[in-house]
Structures are given as C-alpha cells and as structure tokens.
Amino acid sequence: MDLPMGVPTSDIFEVRETPSAGRAVFSKCDIPADTVVWRPTDLSLSVVLREYRREVCGQCFVYDYGNDLPVRNKEVGFAFCSERCQAIFSDEQGPIGIEAWTAAEKLIKGRSKEDADMVELDQPRPKTEDITSAWEGAAAQAALIRIARLGQRDDDGNVVQPTKQHKKALQKALLQKISPDVMSFCLAGILWKHNHPDEWQRILDLAVDETPYHSEDDLKAFIRTYLHLLAIAPLPLLDRITVETLYLWSTRDSHNSFGIRSLEDDGSEFFGYGCWPSASYFNHSCSPNIEKKRVERAWEFRAGRDIKAGDELCITYLSGEERRLSRENRMLTLKRNWGFDCRCERCKEQQ
Ligand SMILES: C[S@@+](CC[C@H](N)C(=O)[O-])C[C@H]1O[C@@H](n2cnc3c(N)ncnc32)[C@H](O)[C@@H]1O
C-alpha cells in the first residue's frame, strides 16, 4: 500500500489495509502495558465552542473548572490561560488570521442571541445530490460578493468598479443568520490551509464521509457561513474561501475529529473538537488496547494492557459514559456519530 502523507510511522507499529475497516494500525512487536505508543501533536483544524470560549484556552485547551481565564482577547473572541499562549496563538494564526478572527468576532458580536446554533435532532442527513445542488445554489451570490470585494477586470484588463447589484449581494449575505460554531470551523479550516498549503494532502488522505452534514439546517449553516466569510474575510484569504475547501474539510472532519473534552469527570464537558491527522489511522474498539489521553494540545496513546506482535492497536471513539452502554446502544452511537457498523472483537463476541 502507498502510505498516505499523514500516516504515523514508528518502530513498534505499522499502518496496513484491513478487509473490512479500511486502514488500521498493527503492532510490529510485543508491547508491554503502559508503553507510550504514539503522541499525536499534529493538530490541524480545531473548534472551541462559543459557550466555552471564556473558560477554555484558545491555544492549549486548559480549563479551570468553569472559571474565566485570565487573558481575554475580546477582539479575536478567545481567552487564554497565559500571555504566552496568547502569543503562540497570534504567531500560529499570523497577521491575516488575527484580522480574520477579528472580523468574524465583530460580525458575531453585533448580532442577537437568536442566531445561536440550534441542533434539530431527527432531521434526515442530506444526500450527495442535495449537497451538490445546495452549494450550486449559492454560486451566483458568491460570485457577486467576490466582485463587490475585489472588483472585476474588463476585456482590456482594467478594473471595473462593483455596481449596486454586487453590493446588495454582500449586504444580503451579512443579514443572514449567523452560526458562530460553524463560522469557527470554516475559518479555522481556511486559515489552516492558508498557513500550511503543503500539508493539505494530509487532510485529503483521511477517511472520507461524502455526506457529512447532520441535517439540512446544518448544510444551510455552512452555506450561509461561506457567504459571510466571503463578505468579511481579509482580501488575501478570498481565493482560499471556496466551496471545494469547505466541503472537503467537512468530509474529512466528520470521521476523523476527536472531541476536546474536560480531563476530569470522565470527560463530561465537551469543549469542542479537532483533527489530528496522524491519530486518524487508529480504528475503534469497544475493548481498546490503547488508552488515549489529551495533554493540552496533544494526545498520548499508551498501551492499556500487554499487546502481542501483530495485534491491531485500537483506541475507543466512545466517551466515558458511552463505553458502558449495551452492545446494541454502542453500535447505534457509533453509527450515528461516526457512520460505521462496529466490527471490533468485543462486538463480534457479543453478537
Ligand atoms: C478515524 S478513521 C480510522 C482509520 C480508517 N480505517 C482509515 O482507513 O482511514 C475512522 C473510520 O475507520 C473505520 N472504522 C474505525 N473503527 C472501526 C470499527 N471498529 N469497525 C468498522 N469500521 C471502523 C470507519 O470507517 C470509520 O469511519
């Protein structure tokens, strides 16, 4: 198998294709319990949910039992546990990133609470053809907004000023309902691609979910956010804000992101999520032999028991409470959240 760019490599494990669960990680030698097997540090896109933005550090995800963090940057809408974390954040996002977060924050703050994300359960997931036609439906308005921001050139290469029609398309986008967490996802993804253009292939190589939107509302929120970003983002980012990038990010995020949860209370607080490509080749088991623990922005994957050479190394995708569910309910949870029928050893044995 040609190894994808983001595949983790190590002396003690290798990534191979499996007959029924895609690629997976296998031990190359006996691994004693408690051995640190892998430390994924390659965080790409991450989202800290709006409701936790004052309590969870925007850089290292430290959480102080719900207390507001000491360094609050109201312009960009993040709080930090220290000046150092704020400086690292600014450095990683770059001047254009900071300008973009500031523009997004200004737009979100100017709006009422009604705009908060509402999750409608039980709506069907949009199919591929619904997704394609919904994005196509936004193309004309997107083109007008681009011209409103950048102008356009006539046949002789002269810049033609935007007309009332272009400006109206931009204004119309700004009046649309805002979904702050979708905005964070899209902006974080665009900025990651902007700041790491050579690493995009690591994202494209991940497992794909062609129908990543949970509901029609969710899909609509992404399309509105696309238009919002075109209307407000710094001009050097406009070429990056494309349907292709936003859709491809969603198709990879869906089956590869990990929840960023509290480190106490069995991870009961869900602060947001992030995608660490090198962590994304470990399959799930309901009886995992690898324990994963978040350490600030990184993960530590440790052998939870003695592992024999040739065994598959599996983590669990379930949260603390979910692990105690019956086989049927674990299967349902994995199907709903990750879209697969679990084929782990424990589920096979309990069949
Ligand atoms: C994070 S990726 C893991 C690596 C993936 N197998 C690959 O080829 O990229 C998650 C996807 O792997 C597959 N997978 C992981 N654990 C599985 C399991 N226990 N049973 C069946 N499929 C599984 C599912 O397709 C799932 O959406």
The ligand as an SDF file (V2000), in Angstrom:
LIG
                    3D

 27 29  0  0  0  0  0  0  0  0999 V2000
  -10.5090    7.7520   12.1460 C   0  0  0  0  0  0  0  0  0  0  0  0
  -10.8050    6.6880   10.8130 S   0  0  0  0  0  0  0  0  0  0  0  0
   -9.7840    5.2990   11.2110 C   0  0  0  0  0  0  0  0  0  0  0  0
   -8.8970    4.8990   10.0480 C   0  0  0  0  0  0  0  0  0  0  0  0
   -9.6480    4.4030    8.8560 C   0  0  0  0  0  0  0  0  0  0  0  0
   -9.8610    2.9520    8.9480 N   0  0  0  0  0  0  0  0  0  0  0  0
   -8.9350    4.7670    7.5700 C   0  0  0  0  0  0  0  0  0  0  0  0
   -8.7800    3.9260    6.6850 O   0  0  0  0  0  0  0  0  0  0  0  0
   -8.5810    5.9380    7.4250 O   0  0  0  0  0  0  0  0  0  0  0  0
  -12.4320    6.1540   11.2140 C   0  0  0  0  0  0  0  0  0  0  0  0
  -13.0650    5.2240   10.2140 C   0  0  0  0  0  0  0  0  0  0  0  0
  -12.4560    3.9200   10.2620 O   0  0  0  0  0  0  0  0  0  0  0  0
  -13.4510    2.8840   10.1660 C   0  0  0  0  0  0  0  0  0  0  0  0
  -13.5090    2.1620   11.4540 N   0  0  0  0  0  0  0  0  0  0  0  0
  -12.8750    2.5070   12.5960 C   0  0  0  0  0  0  0  0  0  0  0  0
  -13.1260    1.6240   13.5700 N   0  0  0  0  0  0  0  0  0  0  0  0
  -13.9600    0.6920   13.0600 C   0  0  0  0  0  0  0  0  0  0  0  0
  -14.6140   -0.4690   13.5990 C   0  0  0  0  0  0  0  0  0  0  0  0
  -14.4690   -0.8580   14.8650 N   0  0  0  0  0  0  0  0  0  0  0  0
  -15.4260   -1.1600   12.7740 N   0  0  0  0  0  0  0  0  0  0  0  0
  -15.6130   -0.7900   11.4880 C   0  0  0  0  0  0  0  0  0  0  0  0
  -15.0350    0.2920   10.9210 N   0  0  0  0  0  0  0  0  0  0  0  0
  -14.2160    1.0330   11.7020 C   0  0  0  0  0  0  0  0  0  0  0  0
  -14.7670    3.6110    9.9000 C   0  0  0  0  0  0  0  0  0  0  0  0
  -14.9370    3.6750    8.5120 O   0  0  0  0  0  0  0  0  0  0  0  0
  -14.5210    4.9770   10.4910 C   0  0  0  0  0  0  0  0  0  0  0  0
  -15.3520    5.9730    9.9300 O   0  0  0  0  0  0  0  0  0  0  0  0
  1  2  1  0
  2  3  1  0
  2 10  1  0
  3  4  1  0
  4  5  1  0
  5  6  1  0
  5  7  1  0
  7  8  2  0
  7  9  1  0
 10 11  1  0
 11 12  1  0
 11 26  1  0
 12 13  1  0
 13 14  1  0
 13 24  1  0
 14 15  1  0
 14 23  1  0
 15 16  2  0
 16 17  1  0
 17 18  1  0
 17 23  2  0
 18 19  1  0
 18 20  2  0
 20 21  1  0
 21 22  2  0
 22 23  1  0
 24 25  1  0
 24 26  1  0
 26 27  1  0
M  CHG  2   2   1   9  -1
M  END
$$$$
